């Protein structure tokens, strides 16, 4: 729950914006770069499902996932306008830069969220809509409002919010949740800490200045680097699990295994690094960049494997 102090602090950035925001500012509220990965994992969950879905309904489901992700991003920026203004990486966003008032951002986020969930429920199915609603509420209320400013484990628990899209895509196609999408959920859940902490290591000053208790700020670089490796190991195991359990074929198993080995190797380099200059943290930057490619390729390999074994690709 928001405190009176938090509300009063948040009225500052962007509160006095007099000019109407441009469409680019509303687009920026949706965090389009983050949305790209969210939409892709949702699409892969839908395409890998053992069920056919009408192309129009498939498009609608993916549109709803995109709108829901955009809504979560907008509400996140609405709530965090004060700390965004303190960090160089986020100071140019519409609210801290004063290009938009907070009420517009709130209305935009709530409107997008409501529309996406209602459309998913009416056009696709209620299970997919329920999971979409849960993902939005989890990101906004659990991660943004409750965890981020209170604990260094914020990204561990909050990472579940970004793991929902594959479940949503699968549920949109099948109307149910099976073992494979749960494994995909677990993969993204375990991938999030090493992905995000590798970023936090080389933007540590931003979080420290804003008073956000990210792990490098609270526990230090050495402990964070060890945690990056610690989470990478079960992540790699979960990535290979669909093949080991017979839920995916050799194509997926080969790609996921090779990519996971590279991921763990990069995580080892991060774990043994003792670099203190944030600008010179090459190991951390390489892992962060590769982690994005990793998720794209692993999920893409799952779809390719499914199509190959279904006879669509021969």
C-alpha positions in Angstrom: 0.0 0.0 0.0 1.3 3.5 -0.8 2.2 5.7 2.1 1.3 9.4 2.3 5.0 10.2 2.1 5.4 8.2 -1.1 2.5 9.9 -2.7 3.7 13.4 -1.9 7.2 12.6 -3.2 5.7 11.2 -6.5 3.8 14.3 -7.2 7.0 16.1 -8.1 8.4 14.6 -11.3 6.2 15.4 -14.2 3.3 16.7 -12.1 3.3 20.1 -13.6 3.6 19.1 -17.2 1.5 21.6 -19.1 1.6 20.3 -22.6 -0.2 17.2 -23.7 2.1 14.2 -24.2 2.9 13.0 -27.7 2.1 9.4 -28.8 5.8 8.6 -28.5 5.6 9.3 -24.8 2.6 6.9 -24.4 4.6 4.4 -26.3 7.6 4.9 -24.1 5.4 4.2 -21.1 4.8 0.7 -22.3 8.5 -0.2 -22.2 8.6 -1.4 -25.9 12.0 -3.1 -25.5 10.9 -5.2 -22.6 7.5 -5.8 -24.4 9.3 -7.4 -27.3 10.7 -10.2 -25.3 7.4 -10.6 -23.4 5.4 -10.9 -26.7 7.9 -13.3 -28.2 7.8 -15.7 -25.2 4.0 -15.5 -25.3 4.0 -16.2 -29.0 6.3 -19.2 -28.6 4.1 -20.6 -25.9 1.1 -20.3 -28.2 2.9 -21.8 -31.2 4.5 -24.7 -29.3 1.1 -25.7 -27.9 -0.4 -29.0 -29.1 -3.5 -27.4 -30.4 -4.7 -25.3 -33.4 -6.1 -21.8 -32.9 -7.7 -19.6 -35.5 -5.1 -17.0 -36.8 -7.4 -14.1 -35.8 -7.7 -15.5 -32.2 -4.0 -16.1 -32.1 -3.4 -12.5 -33.2 -5.9 -11.3 -30.6 -4.2 -13.3 -27.8 -0.7 -11.9 -28.7 -2.2 -8.4 -28.9 -3.7 -8.8 -25.5 -0.3 -10.0 -24.1 1.4 -6.9 -25.6 -1.3 -4.6 -24.2 -1.1 -6.2 -20.8 2.7 -5.9 -20.7 2.4 -2.3 -21.8 -0.1 -1.6 -19.1 2.2 -3.1 -16.5 5.1 -1.0 -17.8 3.0 2.2 -17.7 1.7 1.6 -14.1 5.3 0.8 -13.1 6.5 4.1 -14.4 3.5 5.9 -12.8 4.4 4.5 -9.4 8.2 4.9 -9.8 8.4 8.4 -11.2 10.3 9.6 -8.2 13.1 7.1 -8.3 13.2 7.2 -12.2 14.1 10.9 -11.8 17.1 10.0 -9.7 18.6 7.5 -12.1 20.5 8.4 -15.2 19.2 5.3 -17.1 15.6 6.3 -16.6 15.6 10.1 -16.1 14.6 10.6 -19.7 11.3 8.7 -19.4 8.1 10.8 -20.0 7.2 11.3 -16.3 10.5 12.3 -14.7 11.3 14.4 -17.8 8.1 16.3 -17.4 6.6 15.5 -20.7 3.5 13.9 -19.2 1.4 14.3 -16.0 1.0 11.3 -13.7 -2.8 11.2 -13.9 -2.5 10.6 -17.7 0.0 7.7 -17.1 -2.3 6.2 -14.5 -5.4 6.4 -16.7 -3.5 5.0 -19.7 -2.1 2.0 -17.7 -5.4 1.1 -16.1 -7.3 1.5 -19.4 -4.8 -0.7 -21.2 -4.9 -3.4 -18.5 -8.7 -3.5 -18.4 -9.1 -3.6 -22.1 -6.5 -6.4 -22.6 -8.0 -8.6 -19.9 -11.5 -8.1 -21.1 -10.6 -8.7 -24.7 -8.7 -11.8 -23.8 -11.6 -13.2 -21.8 -14.3 -12.4 -24.4 -12.3 -13.3 -27.6 -10.0 -16.1 -26.4 -10.8 -17.9 -23.1 -11.2 -17.1 -19.4 -8.1 -19.0 -18.3 -5.8 -17.0 -20.5 -7.5 -13.8 -19.3 -7.1 -14.8 -15.7 -3.4 -15.5 -16.1 -3.0 -12.2 -17.9 -4.7 -10.4 -15.1 -2.5 -12.2 -12.5 0.7 -11.2 -14.4 -0.3 -7.5 -14.5 -1.3 -7.4 -10.8 1.8 -9.4 -9.8 4.1 -6.9 -11.6 2.4 -3.8 -10.4 1.4 -4.7 -6.8 3.8 -7.4 -5.8 7.0 -6.3 -7.6 6.6 -2.6 -8.1 4.7 -1.5 -5.0 5.6 -4.1 -2.4 9.0 -5.6 -3.2 11.2 -3.2 -5.2 11.8 -0.6 -2.5 11.8 -3.0 0.4 14.1 -6.0 -0.3 17.1 -7.0 -2.3 15.2 -10.1 -3.3 12.8 -7.9 -5.3 13.9 -9.2 -8.7 13.9 -12.9 -7.5 10.2 -12.9 -6.5 9.1 -10.2 -8.9 10.7 -12.1 -11.8 7.6 -14.3 -11.8 5.7 -11.4 -13.5 7.8 -11.8 -16.6 7.5 -15.5 -16.7 3.7 -15.6 -17.3 3.5 -14.9 -21.0 4.4 -18.5 -22.1 1.7 -19.8 -19.8 -0.8 -17.2 -21.3 0.1 -18.2 -24.9 -0.3 -21.9 -24.2 -3.6 -21.4 -22.3 -4.9 -19.2 -25.2 -4.3 -22.1 -27.6 -5.3 -25.0 -25.4 -7.5 -23.7 -22.6 -5.4 -25.4 -20.1 -1.9 -25.4 -18.4 0.4 -28.4 -18.9 3.9 -29.4 -17.7 5.8 -27.8 -20.6 4.5 -24.3 -20.1 5.2 -24.6 -16.4 8.8 -25.5 -17.2 8.9 -22.4 -19.5 7.6 -20.3 -16.6 10.3 -21.7 -14.4 13.0 -21.1 -17.0 12.2 -17.4 -17.3 11.8 -17.2 -13.5 15.3 -18.5 -12.9 16.7 -16.6 -15.9 15.6 -13.2 -14.5 18.0 -12.9 -11.5 21.2 -13.5 -13.5 19.9 -11.4 -16.4 18.9 -8.4 -14.2 21.7 -8.6 -11.6 24.3 -8.6 -14.4 22.7 -5.3 -15.4 22.5 -4.0 -11.8 26.3 -4.6 -11.4 27.2 -2.1 -14.0 24.5 0.5 -13.2 24.9 0.0 -9.4 25.4 3.7 -8.8 22.0 4.5 -10.2 20.2 2.2 -7.8 22.3 3.4 -4.9 21.5 7.0 -5.6 17.8 6.2 -5.9 17.8 4.2 -2.6 16.6 1.0 -4.4 17.9 -2.0 -2.4 19.1 -4.0 -5.4 21.4 -6.9 -4.4 24.7 -5.2 -5.5 23.7 -2.1 -3.3 22.8 -4.2 -0.3 25.1 -7.3 -0.4 28.0 -5.9 -2.6 29.4 -7.0 -5.9 31.1 -10.2 -4.8 27.9 -11.7 -3.3 25.9 -10.6 -6.3 28.4 -12.2 -8.8 28.1 -15.5 -6.8 24.3 -15.3 -6.9 24.4 -14.8 -10.7 26.2 -18.1 -11.1 24.1 -19.8 -8.4 20.9 -19.0 -10.3 22.4 -19.9 -13.7 22.9 -23.5 -12.8 19.3 -24.5 -12.1 18.2 -22.3 -15.0 20.3 -24.4 -17.3 18.9 -27.6 -15.8 15.3 -26.3 -16.4 16.2 -25.3 -19.9 17.2 -28.8 -20.7 14.3 -30.5 -18.8 11.8 -30.4 -21.7 14.1 -32.6 -23.7 15.1 -34.8 -20.8 11.4 -35.4 -20.0 10.5 -36.2 -23.6 8.4 -33.0 -24.0 10.7 -31.7 -26.8 12.9 -33.3 -29.4 16.6 -33.4 -30.2 16.7 -30.1 -32.0 15.5 -28.2 -28.9 17.7 -30.3 -26.6 20.8 -29.5 -28.7 20.2 -25.8 -28.9 19.1 -25.4 -25.3 22.1 -27.5 -24.1 24.7 -25.5 -26.1 23.3 -22.1 -25.3 23.0 -23.0 -21.6 26.7 -24.1 -21.5 27.6 -20.7 -22.9 25.4 -18.9 -20.4 26.9 -20.8 -17.5 30.4 -20.1 -18.8 29.7 -16.4 -19.0 28.2 -16.5 -15.5 31.4 -18.2 -14.3 33.4 -15.3 -15.7 31.1 -12.9 -13.9 31.5 -14.9 -10.6 35.3 -14.7 -10.7 35.5 -11.1 -11.8 36.9 -8.6 -9.3 36.4 -5.5 -11.5 35.2 -2.5 -9.6 35.0 0.1 -12.3 31.4 -0.1 -13.6 32.4 1.2 -17.0 34.9 -1.6 -17.4 32.7 -4.5 -16.4 33.0 -6.5 -19.7 32.0 -9.9 -18.2 28.8 -8.4 -16.7 27.9 -6.6 -19.9 28.5 -9.7 -22.1 26.3 -11.8 -19.9 23.5 -9.2 -19.9 23.6 -8.9 -23.7 23.8 -12.7 -24.2 21.0 -13.4 -21.7 18.5 -11.6 -24.0 19.7 -13.5 -27.0 19.6 -16.7 -25.0 15.9 -16.5 -24.2 15.0 -15.6 -27.8 17.0 -18.5 -29.2 15.8 -21.1 -26.6 12.2 -20.2 -27.1 12.6 -20.1 -30.9 14.2 -23.5 -30.8 11.3 -24.9 -29.0 8.9 -23.7 -31.7 11.1 -24.9 -34.5 11.4 -28.3 -32.7 7.6 -28.5 -32.3 7.0 -27.7 -35.9 9.6 -30.2 -37.1 8.2 -33.0 -35.1 4.6 -32.1 -36.2 5.6 -32.4 -39.8 5.1 -28.7 -40.6 8.8 -28.4 -41.2 10.4 -31.4 -42.9 
